Amino acid sequence: MLTGTCLLVIEEQERELRAWDFLHCPANTRHTFIGTGDRPCVIFMTGHRRDDRTIIYPRSDAALARHAGVEAATTDPPEAYAPFPPWRLGRPQAWAELPWAQPR
């Protein structure tokens, strides 16, 4: 986590994350990040998916209780992200509120 707060739903358990928390998710770990608080939540993520592996978006009752996740497991990213606004390039509306955007 770079800034802000979020709720991590990992293997059906909830954990609060805040700036500078670190998480390692081994392969096939079911996880969802849900922004919380009144400030932007910025997460740095990196990883590697092998070409021969299918991405699976599993159903999670804990994530669905927080209005995140899918009703039925799917391997289709557009289906999994259909309820959410589309991604767009550019700075977020709250860019000026982020720590690195503040004048020095």
PyRosetta script that sets phi, psi and omega in degrees:
from pyrosetta import init, pose_from_sequence

init()
pose = pose_from_sequence("MLTGTCLLVIEEQERELRAWDFLHCPANTRHTFIGTGDRPCVIFMTGHRRDDRTIIYPRSDAALARHAGVEAATTDPPEAYAPFPPWRLGRPQAWAELPWAQPR")
pose.set_psi(1, 129.0)
pose.set_omega(1, 177.7)
pose.set_phi(2, -92.4)
pose.set_psi(2, -41.1)
pose.set_omega(2, 178.2)
pose.set_phi(3, -158.9)
pose.set_psi(3, 160.9)
pose.set_omega(3, -179.7)
pose.set_phi(4, 81.7)
pose.set_psi(4, -165.5)
pose.set_omega(4, 179.3)
pose.set_phi(5, -136.2)
pose.set_psi(5, 156.7)
pose.set_omega(5, 174.7)
pose.set_phi(6, -152.2)
pose.set_psi(6, 162.8)
pose.set_omega(6, 173.6)
pose.set_phi(7, -102.7)
pose.set_psi(7, 125.3)
pose.set_omega(7, 176.0)
pose.set_phi(8, -98.2)
pose.set_psi(8, 124.7)
pose.set_omega(8, 170.8)
pose.set_phi(9, -105.0)
pose.set_psi(9, 111.9)
pose.set_omega(9, -176.1)
pose.set_phi(10, -129.7)
pose.set_psi(10, 118.6)
pose.set_omega(10, -178.2)
pose.set_phi(11, 50.8)
pose.set_psi(11, 44.0)
pose.set_omega(11, 176.5)
pose.set_phi(12, 70.2)
pose.set_psi(12, 12.5)
pose.set_omega(12, 174.7)
pose.set_phi(13, -114.3)
pose.set_psi(13, 148.6)
pose.set_omega(13, -179.0)
pose.set_phi(14, -105.0)
pose.set_psi(14, 139.3)
pose.set_omega(14, 176.9)
pose.set_phi(15, -140.3)
pose.set_psi(15, 134.5)
pose.set_omega(15, 174.7)
pose.set_phi(16, -81.6)
pose.set_psi(16, 136.1)
pose.set_omega(16, 175.6)
pose.set_phi(17, -120.6)
pose.set_psi(17, 146.4)
pose.set_omega(17, 176.8)
pose.set_phi(18, -137.9)
pose.set_psi(18, 177.1)
pose.set_omega(18, -175.5)
pose.set_phi(19, -49.0)
pose.set_psi(19, 134.1)
pose.set_omega(19, 177.0)
pose.set_phi(20, 77.5)
pose.set_psi(20, 4.7)
pose.set_omega(20, 170.5)
pose.set_phi(21, -72.1)
pose.set_psi(21, 148.4)
pose.set_omega(21, -177.6)
pose.set_phi(22, -124.5)
pose.set_psi(22, 141.6)
pose.set_omega(22, 178.4)
pose.set_phi(23, -137.7)
pose.set_psi(23, 133.2)
pose.set_omega(23, 171.3)
pose.set_phi(24, -112.8)
pose.set_psi(24, 125.0)
pose.set_omega(24, 178.0)
pose.set_phi(25, -110.1)
pose.set_psi(25, 108.7)
pose.set_omega(25, 173.9)
pose.set_phi(26, -61.9)
pose.set_psi(26, 162.6)
pose.set_omega(26, 179.1)
pose.set_phi(27, -51.3)
pose.set_psi(27, 140.6)
pose.set_omega(27, 176.9)
pose.set_phi(28, 69.5)
pose.set_psi(28, 17.8)
pose.set_omega(28, 174.1)
pose.set_phi(29, -81.9)
pose.set_psi(29, 122.1)
pose.set_omega(29, 179.2)
pose.set_phi(30, -76.4)
pose.set_psi(30, 123.7)
pose.set_omega(30, -177.2)
pose.set_phi(31, -151.8)
pose.set_psi(31, 149.3)
pose.set_omega(31, 177.3)
pose.set_phi(32, -143.2)
pose.set_psi(32, 136.8)
pose.set_omega(32, 175.7)
pose.set_phi(33, -108.2)
pose.set_psi(33, 132.1)
pose.set_omega(33, -178.8)
pose.set_phi(34, -127.7)
pose.set_psi(34, 116.2)
pose.set_omega(34, 179.8)
pose.set_phi(35, -61.5)
pose.set_psi(35, 139.6)
pose.set_omega(35, 177.9)
pose.set_phi(36, -132.5)
pose.set_psi(36, 172.1)
pose.set_omega(36, 177.6)
pose.set_phi(37, 83.7)
pose.set_psi(37, -177.1)
pose.set_omega(37, -176.6)
pose.set_phi(38, -106.4)
pose.set_psi(38, 11.7)
pose.set_omega(38, 177.9)
pose.set_phi(39, -120.5)
pose.set_psi(39, 163.8)
pose.set_omega(39, 175.9)
pose.set_phi(40, -62.6)
pose.set_psi(40, 149.4)
pose.set_omega(40, 175.9)
pose.set_phi(41, -110.8)
pose.set_psi(41, 121.9)
pose.set_omega(41, -179.2)
pose.set_phi(42, -120.0)
pose.set_psi(42, 123.4)
pose.set_omega(42, -178.6)
pose.set_phi(43, -121.0)
pose.set_psi(43, 129.8)
pose.set_omega(43, 172.5)
pose.set_phi(44, -92.5)
pose.set_psi(44, 123.0)
pose.set_omega(44, 179.6)
pose.set_phi(45, -126.4)
pose.set_psi(45, 142.9)
pose.set_omega(45, 173.9)
pose.set_phi(46, -145.5)
pose.set_psi(46, 152.7)
pose.set_omega(46, -179.8)
pose.set_phi(47, -176.9)
pose.set_psi(47, -177.1)
pose.set_omega(47, -179.6)
pose.set_phi(48, -142.6)
pose.set_psi(48, 126.1)
pose.set_omega(48, 175.1)
pose.set_phi(49, -111.7)
pose.set_psi(49, 126.9)
pose.set_omega(49, 177.9)
pose.set_phi(50, -70.4)
pose.set_psi(50, 146.8)
pose.set_omega(50, -178.4)
pose.set_phi(51, -62.0)
pose.set_psi(51, -28.0)
pose.set_omega(51, -176.7)
pose.set_phi(52, -91.2)
pose.set_psi(52, 9.3)
pose.set_omega(52, -179.6)
pose.set_phi(53, -107.9)
pose.set_psi(53, 138.8)
pose.set_omega(53, 177.8)
pose.set_phi(54, -92.5)
pose.set_psi(54, 136.6)
pose.set_omega(54, 174.1)
pose.set_phi(55, -77.0)
pose.set_psi(55, 130.7)
pose.set_omega(55, 178.1)
pose.set_phi(56, -118.9)
pose.set_psi(56, 127.8)
pose.set_omega(56, 174.1)
pose.set_phi(57, -102.2)
pose.set_psi(57, 97.8)
pose.set_omega(57, -175.6)
pose.set_phi(58, -81.7)
pose.set_psi(58, 155.4)
pose.set_omega(58, 173.2)
pose.set_phi(59, -69.7)
pose.set_psi(59, 138.0)
pose.set_omega(59, 177.6)
pose.set_phi(60, -136.5)
pose.set_psi(60, 113.7)
pose.set_omega(60, 178.2)
pose.set_phi(61, -62.7)
pose.set_psi(61, -37.6)
pose.set_omega(61, 179.8)
pose.set_phi(62, -64.5)
pose.set_psi(62, -42.2)
pose.set_omega(62, 178.1)
pose.set_phi(63, -69.0)
pose.set_psi(63, -42.0)
pose.set_omega(63, 179.1)
pose.set_phi(64, -62.4)
pose.set_psi(64, -33.2)
pose.set_omega(64, 177.5)
pose.set_phi(65, -63.5)
pose.set_psi(65, -21.0)
pose.set_omega(65, 179.1)
pose.set_phi(66, -105.1)
pose.set_psi(66, 16.0)
pose.set_omega(66, 178.9)
pose.set_phi(67, 64.4)
pose.set_psi(67, 36.8)
pose.set_omega(67, 175.1)
pose.set_phi(68, -134.2)
pose.set_psi(68, 163.2)
pose.set_omega(68, 178.3)
pose.set_phi(69, 94.0)
pose.set_psi(69, -178.9)
pose.set_omega(69, -176.9)
pose.set_phi(70, -115.4)
pose.set_psi(70, 147.7)
pose.set_omega(70, 178.4)
pose.set_phi(71, -68.6)
pose.set_psi(71, -36.1)
pose.set_omega(71, 179.1)
pose.set_phi(72, -134.9)
pose.set_psi(72, 140.7)
pose.set_omega(72, 179.8)
pose.set_phi(73, -54.0)
pose.set_psi(73, 143.2)
pose.set_omega(73, -179.5)
pose.set_phi(74, -148.7)
pose.set_psi(74, 159.4)
pose.set_omega(74, 172.9)
pose.set_phi(75, -111.4)
pose.set_psi(75, 7.4)
pose.set_omega(75, -175.2)
pose.set_phi(76, -102.7)
pose.set_psi(76, 106.8)
pose.set_omega(76, -179.1)
pose.set_phi(77, -55.6)
pose.set_psi(77, -45.0)
pose.set_omega(77, 178.3)
pose.set_phi(78, -58.5)
pose.set_psi(78, -35.9)
pose.set_omega(78, 177.2)
pose.set_phi(79, -67.5)
pose.set_psi(79, -43.7)
pose.set_omega(79, -178.1)
pose.set_phi(80, -63.6)
pose.set_psi(80, -36.9)
pose.set_omega(80, -176.0)
pose.set_phi(81, -98.7)
pose.set_psi(81, 5.7)
pose.set_omega(81, -177.3)
pose.set_phi(82, -55.2)
pose.set_psi(82, -38.3)
pose.set_omega(82, -178.3)
pose.set_phi(83, -71.7)
pose.set_psi(83, -8.7)
pose.set_omega(83, -173.1)
pose.set_phi(84, -108.2)
pose.set_psi(84, 154.5)
pose.set_omega(84, 178.2)
pose.set_phi(85, -58.8)
pose.set_psi(85, 148.8)
pose.set_omega(85, -179.1)
pose.set_phi(86, -67.1)
pose.set_psi(86, 152.3)
pose.set_omega(86, 175.6)
pose.set_phi(87, -65.7)
pose.set_psi(87, 148.9)
pose.set_omega(87, 174.5)
pose.set_phi(88, -143.8)
pose.set_psi(88, 145.2)
pose.set_omega(88, 178.0)
pose.set_phi(89, -74.8)
pose.set_psi(89, 148.3)
pose.set_omega(89, 175.7)
pose.set_phi(90, 121.1)
pose.set_psi(90, 175.3)
pose.set_omega(90, -179.9)
pose.set_phi(91, -75.5)
pose.set_psi(91, 145.8)
pose.set_omega(91, 177.7)
pose.set_phi(92, -70.1)
pose.set_psi(92, 160.8)
pose.set_omega(92, -179.5)
pose.set_phi(93, -57.8)
pose.set_psi(93, -32.7)
pose.set_omega(93, -177.6)
pose.set_phi(94, -90.5)
pose.set_psi(94, 20.7)
pose.set_omega(94, -176.2)
pose.set_phi(95, -52.4)
pose.set_psi(95, -44.2)
pose.set_omega(95, -175.9)
pose.set_phi(96, -62.6)
pose.set_psi(96, -19.7)
pose.set_omega(96, -179.8)
pose.set_phi(97, -84.7)
pose.set_psi(97, -13.1)
pose.set_omega(97, -177.6)
pose.set_phi(98, -74.2)
pose.set_psi(98, 145.5)
pose.set_omega(98, -174.2)
pose.set_phi(99, -56.0)
pose.set_psi(99, -38.2)
pose.set_omega(99, -176.5)
pose.set_phi(100, -78.9)
pose.set_psi(100, -6.5)
pose.set_omega(100, 177.9)
pose.set_phi(101, -94.7)
pose.set_psi(101, -4.1)
pose.set_omega(101, -177.7)
pose.set_phi(102, -75.8)
pose.set_psi(102, 139.6)
pose.set_omega(102, 176.9)
pose.set_phi(103, -65.1)
pose.set_psi(103, 148.2)
pose.set_omega(103, -179.9)
pose.set_phi(104, -106.3)
pose.dump_pdb("model.pdb")
